[in-house]
Amino acid sequence: MLLVIVGNMKEAAAEIEGVIEGDFEYKTILDGKAEITCYFGNDTEVDIPETIGGLEVVRIGDWAFNGKLLTKVTIPDSVTSIGEGAFAGNMLTEVTIPDSVTSIENYTFEGNQSLSFPLMPVLQP
């Protein structure tokens, strides 16, 4: 038996794993945890769920909430990492980041001119 795969494997895997529940798209990652990959809602204030599809949300994916006109975001204690550009291009004035977050990637809050809090203490051990 010969298996031939054409195209980008990473994109194909994301398409297969993408599941929509409510206003969120997510995928299953290591150890049966979830990563939020996209937000489809219209609310400007968002509470990210601690669980989705019965899985614990541990990661906010790259560019997941980019350009959604959000003004307030609450991240649950289950989240440990936030991907590149995850909240870029919004109008955020308030973000609640729990102590459980140990990784915040580049450009995560890029273009949110009204944010006025330091993010670095969150990243210190």
Backbone as a chain_set.jsonl record, in Angstrom:
{"seq": "MLLVIVGNMKEAAAEIEGVIEGDFEYKTILDGKAEITCYFGNDTEVDIPETIGGLEVVRIGDWAFNGKLLTKVTIPDSVTSIGEGAFAGNMLTEVTIPDSVTSIENYTFEGNQSLSFPLMPVLQP", "coords": {"N": [[0.85, -1.179, 0.0], [0.558, 2.197, -0.838], [0.886, 5.429, 0.342], [0.159, 8.639, -0.544], [0.73, 11.973, 0.054], [-0.33, 15.148, -0.639], [0.465, 18.572, -0.621], [0.481, 20.955, 2.119], [1.278, 19.596, 5.129], [0.908, 20.582, 7.751], [-1.143, 22.498, 7.449], [-3.191, 20.82, 6.545], [-3.568, 19.141, 8.765], [-4.51, 21.0, 10.636], [-6.948, 21.706, 9.508], [-8.368, 19.335, 9.728], [-8.444, 18.957, 12.483], [-9.725, 21.223, 13.464], [-12.386, 22.354, 15.363], [-15.578, 23.661, 15.896], [-17.171, 25.338, 18.486], [-19.733, 27.036, 19.836], [-18.768, 30.382, 19.85], [-16.149, 29.875, 19.303], [-13.272, 28.373, 17.756], [-11.42, 25.415, 18.068], [-8.603, 23.207, 18.685], [-7.412, 19.915, 19.407], [-4.629, 19.371, 21.453], [-1.429, 18.244, 22.696], [-1.627, 15.709, 25.221], [-4.423, 15.653, 25.389], [-5.503, 18.196, 25.713], [-6.82, 21.536, 25.018], [-6.484, 24.012, 22.427], [-7.399, 27.249, 21.739], [-8.179, 28.384, 18.594], [-9.436, 30.245, 16.986], [-11.693, 33.036, 17.074], [-15.048, 33.67, 16.547], [-17.089, 35.3, 17.314], [-19.081, 38.3, 18.022], [-18.987, 39.836, 20.253], [-17.57, 42.416, 22.277], [-16.437, 42.182, 24.706], [-14.876, 39.49, 26.132], [-14.922, 36.383, 27.738], [-12.742, 33.919, 27.957], [-13.26, 30.47, 27.664], [-12.697, 28.005, 30.265], [-12.844, 25.344, 29.76], [-13.498, 23.486, 26.789], [-15.455, 21.669, 24.578], [-15.262, 19.582, 26.357], [-12.592, 19.528, 26.979], [-9.676, 20.782, 28.635], [-8.732, 24.131, 28.313], [-5.624, 25.198, 27.422], [-4.015, 26.765, 25.901], [-3.856, 29.749, 23.981], [-4.128, 30.228, 20.674], [-1.938, 31.246, 17.911], [-2.672, 34.38, 16.574], [-5.392, 34.13, 17.136], [-7.45, 35.825, 18.169], [-7.166, 38.079, 16.716], [-7.749, 41.323, 15.473], [-10.518, 41.618, 16.178], [-11.96, 43.653, 17.35], [-12.046, 43.758, 20.128], [-12.528, 44.857, 23.509], [-12.215, 44.071, 26.119], [-10.766, 41.297, 27.765], [-10.86, 38.202, 29.42], [-8.788, 35.799, 30.642], [-8.716, 32.386, 31.409], [-7.643, 30.506, 34.383], [-6.633, 28.084, 33.538], [-5.096, 28.41, 31.265], [-1.814, 28.366, 29.936], [-0.12, 29.336, 27.994], [0.189, 31.902, 25.496], [-0.271, 32.595, 22.178], [1.561, 33.915, 19.291], [0.708, 37.162, 18.296], [-1.888, 36.867, 19.256], [-3.893, 38.571, 20.391], [-3.684, 40.826, 18.884], [-4.263, 43.948, 17.148], [-6.703, 44.873, 18.218], [-8.963, 46.746, 20.354], [-8.276, 46.805, 23.013], [-8.729, 47.587, 26.427], [-8.622, 46.434, 28.815], [-7.205, 43.54, 30.187], [-7.246, 40.406, 31.647], [-4.857, 38.45, 32.946], [-3.954, 35.374, 34.105], [-1.816, 34.009, 36.748], [-0.985, 31.557, 35.908], [-0.148, 31.693, 33.289], [2.739, 31.297, 31.526], [4.064, 31.799, 29.233], [4.205, 34.19, 26.758], [3.941, 35.059, 23.526], [5.584, 36.849, 20.778], [4.258, 39.99, 19.602], [1.73, 39.74, 20.708], [-0.081, 41.597, 21.887], [-0.002, 43.647, 20.105], [-0.732, 46.78, 18.647], [-2.811, 47.534, 20.319], [-3.596, 50.268, 21.566], [-4.569, 51.364, 23.948], [-3.908, 49.841, 26.162], [-2.455, 49.7, 29.353], [-0.684, 48.383, 31.114], [2.048, 46.594, 32.601], [3.427, 43.712, 31.038], [5.541, 42.037, 31.512], [6.048, 41.104, 34.291], [4.412, 38.856, 34.469], [5.774, 36.924, 33.093], [7.988, 36.239, 34.57], [9.713, 33.833, 36.611]], "CA": [[0.0, 0.0, 0.0], [1.316, 3.434, -0.951], [0.13, 6.603, 0.764], [0.732, 9.852, -1.094], [0.128, 13.17, 0.625], [0.0, 16.325, -1.43], [0.132, 19.818, 0.066], [1.112, 21.281, 3.384], [0.769, 18.72, 6.186], [0.477, 21.368, 8.898], [-2.458, 23.06, 7.128], [-4.155, 19.722, 6.473], [-3.868, 18.706, 10.122], [-5.318, 22.034, 11.284], [-8.303, 21.618, 8.962], [-9.003, 18.138, 10.258], [-8.62, 19.08, 13.92], [-10.512, 22.389, 13.835], [-13.746, 22.071, 15.8], [-16.243, 24.89, 16.316], [-18.146, 25.24, 19.57], [-20.136, 28.406, 20.142], [-18.037, 31.404, 19.093], [-14.734, 29.525, 19.284], [-12.729, 27.201, 17.079], [-10.314, 24.874, 18.853], [-8.052, 21.929, 18.269], [-6.837, 19.117, 20.48], [-3.172, 19.35, 21.441], [-0.841, 17.206, 23.546], [-2.262, 15.281, 26.472], [-5.866, 15.84, 25.379], [-5.856, 19.568, 26.097], [-7.326, 22.296, 23.88], [-5.951, 25.314, 22.031], [-8.353, 28.081, 21.011], [-7.499, 28.793, 17.367], [-10.121, 31.368, 16.342], [-12.912, 33.555, 17.696], [-15.98, 34.096, 15.507], [-18.156, 36.097, 17.906], [-19.149, 39.742, 17.821], [-18.893, 40.522, 21.539], [-16.324, 43.163, 22.474], [-15.903, 41.695, 25.975], [-14.856, 38.041, 25.99], [-14.378, 35.491, 28.756], [-12.303, 32.691, 27.297], [-13.692, 29.354, 28.518], [-11.67, 27.159, 30.873], [-12.945, 24.076, 29.04], [-14.264, 23.527, 25.548], [-15.586, 20.311, 24.061], [-14.843, 18.659, 27.402], [-11.139, 19.589, 27.126], [-9.141, 21.953, 29.324], [-8.07, 25.095, 27.425], [-4.313, 25.534, 27.977], [-3.276, 27.649, 24.994], [-4.535, 30.636, 23.032], [-3.311, 30.065, 19.479], [-1.436, 32.381, 17.14], [-3.618, 35.259, 15.87], [-6.744, 33.614, 17.39], [-8.408, 36.904, 18.424], [-6.635, 39.229, 15.989], [-8.648, 42.205, 14.732], [-11.932, 41.351, 16.496], [-12.507, 44.848, 18.008], [-12.25, 43.458, 21.546], [-12.143, 45.888, 24.475], [-11.898, 43.425, 27.394], [-10.589, 39.846, 27.671], [-10.501, 37.494, 30.645], [-8.156, 34.522, 30.324], [-8.903, 31.52, 32.582], [-6.472, 29.96, 35.067], [-6.141, 26.881, 32.861], [-4.201, 28.781, 30.159], [-0.4, 28.507, 30.281], [0.619, 30.053, 26.957], [-0.562, 32.744, 24.566], [0.47, 32.576, 20.927], [1.965, 35.111, 18.566], [-0.351, 38.015, 17.76], [-3.193, 36.335, 19.662], [-4.867, 39.643, 20.637], [-3.231, 42.005, 18.131], [-5.23, 44.649, 16.304], [-7.984, 45.106, 18.874], [-9.069, 48.02, 21.079], [-8.283, 46.367, 24.402], [-8.431, 48.491, 27.533], [-8.47, 45.597, 30.008], [-6.914, 42.125, 29.97], [-6.944, 39.682, 32.871], [-3.943, 37.352, 32.658], [-3.686, 34.667, 35.367], [-0.44, 33.625, 37.048], [-0.685, 30.291, 35.23], [0.459, 31.983, 31.983], [4.19, 31.353, 31.622], [4.618, 32.108, 27.924], [3.47, 35.12, 25.908], [4.783, 35.197, 22.344], [5.716, 38.163, 20.141], [3.142, 40.71, 18.971], [0.464, 39.293, 21.287], [-0.99, 42.722, 22.11], [0.382, 44.677, 19.132], [-1.802, 47.617, 18.103], [-3.815, 47.869, 21.33], [-3.021, 51.513, 22.063], [-5.095, 51.784, 25.252], [-3.431, 49.005, 27.26], [-1.51, 50.464, 30.162], [-0.14, 47.582, 32.194], [3.25, 45.845, 32.188], [3.217, 42.281, 30.874], [6.726, 41.282, 31.884], [5.998, 40.347, 35.553], [3.731, 37.591, 34.258], [6.707, 35.977, 32.516], [9.071, 35.922, 35.486], [9.435, 32.633, 37.41]], "C": [[0.89, 1.235, 0.0], [0.413, 4.594, -0.572], [0.845, 7.83, 0.242], [-0.023, 11.045, -0.523], [0.613, 14.369, -0.163], [-0.407, 17.564, -0.651], [0.849, 19.933, 1.389], [0.484, 20.454, 4.501], [0.232, 19.505, 7.376], [-0.913, 21.957, 8.646], [-3.519, 21.972, 7.097], [-4.547, 19.255, 7.865], [-4.762, 19.705, 10.833], [-6.764, 21.975, 10.79], [-9.055, 20.427, 9.548], [-9.334, 18.316, 11.732], [-9.497, 20.244, 14.332], [-11.954, 22.016, 14.153], [-14.352, 23.385, 16.286], [-17.253, 24.574, 17.405], [-18.479, 26.661, 19.998], [-19.397, 29.379, 19.244], [-16.567, 31.073, 18.895], [-14.444, 28.329, 18.39], [-11.555, 26.728, 17.925], [-9.79, 23.61, 18.217], [-7.479, 21.238, 19.496], [-5.326, 19.126, 20.328], [-2.694, 18.274, 22.414], [-1.624, 16.947, 24.818], [-3.756, 15.558, 26.537], [-6.327, 17.191, 25.875], [-6.312, 20.307, 24.84], [-6.572, 23.607, 23.684], [-7.05, 26.046, 21.277], [-7.623, 28.615, 19.784], [-8.16, 29.975, 16.663], [-11.372, 31.749, 17.13], [-13.798, 34.12, 16.594], [-17.067, 35.033, 16.023], [-18.053, 37.574, 17.602], [-19.059, 40.531, 19.119], [-17.562, 41.254, 21.639], [-15.671, 42.808, 23.811], [-16.018, 40.174, 25.98], [-14.221, 37.38, 27.213], [-14.019, 34.196, 28.037], [-12.665, 31.52, 28.212], [-12.515, 28.552, 29.063], [-11.663, 25.769, 30.233], [-13.775, 24.306, 27.783], [-14.288, 22.109, 24.975], [-15.133, 19.262, 25.062], [-13.336, 18.641, 27.655], [-10.719, 20.865, 27.844], [-8.405, 22.847, 28.327], [-6.765, 25.522, 28.079], [-3.524, 26.514, 27.108], [-4.238, 28.486, 24.168], [-3.625, 30.664, 21.807], [-2.894, 31.37, 18.812], [-2.587, 33.074, 16.406], [-5.087, 34.884, 16.1], [-7.803, 34.704, 17.56], [-7.99, 38.185, 17.701], [-7.742, 40.011, 15.273], [-10.127, 42.001, 14.983], [-12.623, 42.506, 17.224], [-12.81, 44.622, 19.49], [-11.794, 44.626, 22.417], [-11.73, 45.273, 25.813], [-11.819, 41.912, 27.191], [-10.209, 39.302, 29.044], [-10.015, 36.106, 30.242], [-8.264, 33.631, 31.562], [-7.583, 30.985, 33.148], [-5.881, 28.736, 34.383], [-5.103, 27.188, 31.782], [-2.774, 28.982, 30.664], [0.399, 29.255, 29.227], [-0.323, 30.787, 26.0], [0.297, 32.923, 23.329], [0.733, 33.936, 20.311], [0.744, 35.862, 18.029], [-1.755, 37.665, 18.215], [-4.261, 37.413, 19.845], [-4.486, 40.937, 19.911], [-4.402, 42.654, 17.39], [-6.6, 44.828, 16.899], [-7.993, 46.499, 19.505], [-9.099, 47.744, 22.578], [-7.921, 47.487, 25.37], [-8.203, 47.708, 28.811], [-8.252, 44.143, 29.608], [-6.583, 41.508, 31.314], [-6.127, 38.453, 32.497], [-3.619, 36.655, 33.976], [-2.2, 34.332, 35.528], [-0.03, 32.339, 36.341], [-0.006, 30.504, 33.877], [1.962, 32.177, 32.168], [4.855, 31.708, 30.3], [3.673, 33.035, 27.154], [4.379, 35.421, 24.725], [4.747, 36.615, 21.769], [4.4, 38.682, 19.578], [1.773, 40.382, 19.567], [-0.538, 40.419, 21.459], [-0.673, 43.9, 21.189], [-0.847, 45.456, 18.656], [-2.937, 47.915, 19.061], [-3.306, 49.093, 22.091], [-3.447, 51.882, 23.478], [-4.644, 50.912, 26.417], [-2.349, 49.754, 28.03], [-0.976, 49.664, 31.341], [1.115, 46.855, 31.71], [2.954, 44.352, 32.096], [4.378, 41.464, 31.413], [6.642, 40.554, 33.227], [5.322, 38.989, 35.405], [4.73, 36.509, 33.809], [7.836, 35.588, 33.442], [8.713, 34.709, 36.333], [9.088, 32.967, 38.849]], "O": [[1.862, 1.306, 0.752], [-0.691, 4.73, -1.099], [2.018, 8.043, 0.551], [-1.249, 11.121, -0.603], [1.814, 14.578, -0.33], [-1.498, 17.61, -0.083], [1.707, 19.119, 1.73], [-0.705, 20.594, 4.788], [-0.79, 19.132, 7.951], [-1.768, 21.92, 9.531], [-4.634, 22.183, 7.574], [-5.723, 19.001, 8.127], [-5.677, 19.31, 11.556], [-7.696, 22.172, 11.57], [-10.251, 20.518, 9.828], [-10.39, 17.875, 12.187], [-9.98, 20.259, 15.464], [-12.656, 21.437, 13.323], [-13.701, 24.138, 17.01], [-18.078, 23.671, 17.27], [-17.612, 27.399, 20.465], [-19.394, 29.227, 18.022], [-15.813, 31.897, 18.377], [-15.246, 27.403, 18.278], [-10.784, 27.539, 18.438], [-10.421, 23.016, 17.343], [-7.113, 21.877, 20.482], [-4.797, 18.919, 19.236], [-3.499, 17.478, 22.898], [-2.205, 17.858, 25.408], [-4.308, 15.686, 27.629], [-7.432, 17.315, 26.403], [-6.207, 19.781, 23.732], [-6.093, 24.223, 24.637], [-7.577, 25.532, 20.291], [-6.566, 29.232, 19.913], [-7.529, 30.637, 15.838], [-12.016, 30.91, 17.76], [-13.356, 34.951, 15.801], [-17.885, 35.513, 15.239], [-17.081, 38.043, 17.01], [-19.056, 41.762, 19.095], [-16.544, 40.77, 21.144], [-14.494, 43.098, 24.026], [-17.113, 39.628, 25.851], [-13.139, 37.762, 27.659], [-14.896, 33.471, 27.567], [-12.402, 31.575, 29.413], [-11.476, 28.432, 28.415], [-10.629, 25.104, 30.17], [-14.629, 25.191, 27.726], [-13.257, 21.441, 24.902], [-14.675, 18.185, 24.68], [-12.851, 17.837, 28.45], [-11.345, 21.911, 27.673], [-7.549, 22.371, 27.581], [-6.771, 26.129, 29.15], [-2.49, 27.03, 27.53], [-5.282, 28.013, 23.719], [-2.471, 31.083, 21.902], [-3.422, 32.442, 19.108], [-3.372, 32.431, 15.709], [-5.946, 35.293, 15.318], [-8.944, 34.521, 17.134], [-8.441, 39.271, 18.067], [-8.563, 39.433, 14.56], [-10.929, 42.197, 14.069], [-13.76, 42.352, 17.67], [-13.73, 45.229, 20.038], [-10.809, 45.298, 22.111], [-10.973, 45.889, 26.565], [-12.676, 41.316, 26.539], [-9.358, 39.858, 29.737], [-10.729, 35.343, 29.591], [-7.934, 34.075, 32.661], [-6.549, 31.009, 32.48], [-4.726, 28.392, 34.635], [-4.313, 26.315, 31.421], [-2.54, 29.659, 31.665], [1.483, 29.76, 29.521], [-1.447, 30.36, 25.737], [1.448, 33.349, 23.415], [0.203, 34.959, 20.747], [-0.133, 35.277, 17.394], [-2.724, 38.126, 17.612], [-5.419, 37.194, 19.491], [-4.927, 42.019, 20.295], [-5.389, 41.999, 17.055], [-7.579, 44.928, 16.16], [-7.128, 47.325, 19.215], [-9.855, 48.373, 23.319], [-6.956, 48.226, 25.171], [-7.658, 48.236, 29.781], [-9.0, 43.583, 28.807], [-5.737, 42.023, 32.044], [-6.615, 37.54, 31.83], [-3.063, 37.282, 34.878], [-1.433, 34.37, 34.566], [1.162, 32.068, 36.196], [0.645, 29.592, 33.368], [2.405, 33.089, 32.866], [6.071, 31.897, 30.246], [2.507, 32.712, 26.93], [5.464, 35.975, 24.898], [3.977, 37.463, 22.22], [3.546, 37.913, 19.137], [0.752, 40.725, 18.971], [-1.727, 40.227, 21.205], [-1.049, 45.034, 21.485], [-1.87, 44.868, 18.307], [-3.941, 48.498, 18.653], [-2.665, 48.963, 23.134], [-2.748, 52.644, 24.146], [-4.97, 51.218, 27.564], [-1.451, 50.357, 27.444], [-0.829, 50.197, 32.441], [1.225, 46.536, 30.526], [2.303, 43.792, 32.978], [4.196, 40.292, 31.742], [7.142, 39.432, 33.303], [5.638, 38.062, 36.152], [4.552, 35.329, 34.11], [8.59, 34.67, 33.119], [7.56, 34.551, 36.735], [8.829, 32.066, 39.647]]}, "num_chains": 1, "name": "protein.A"}
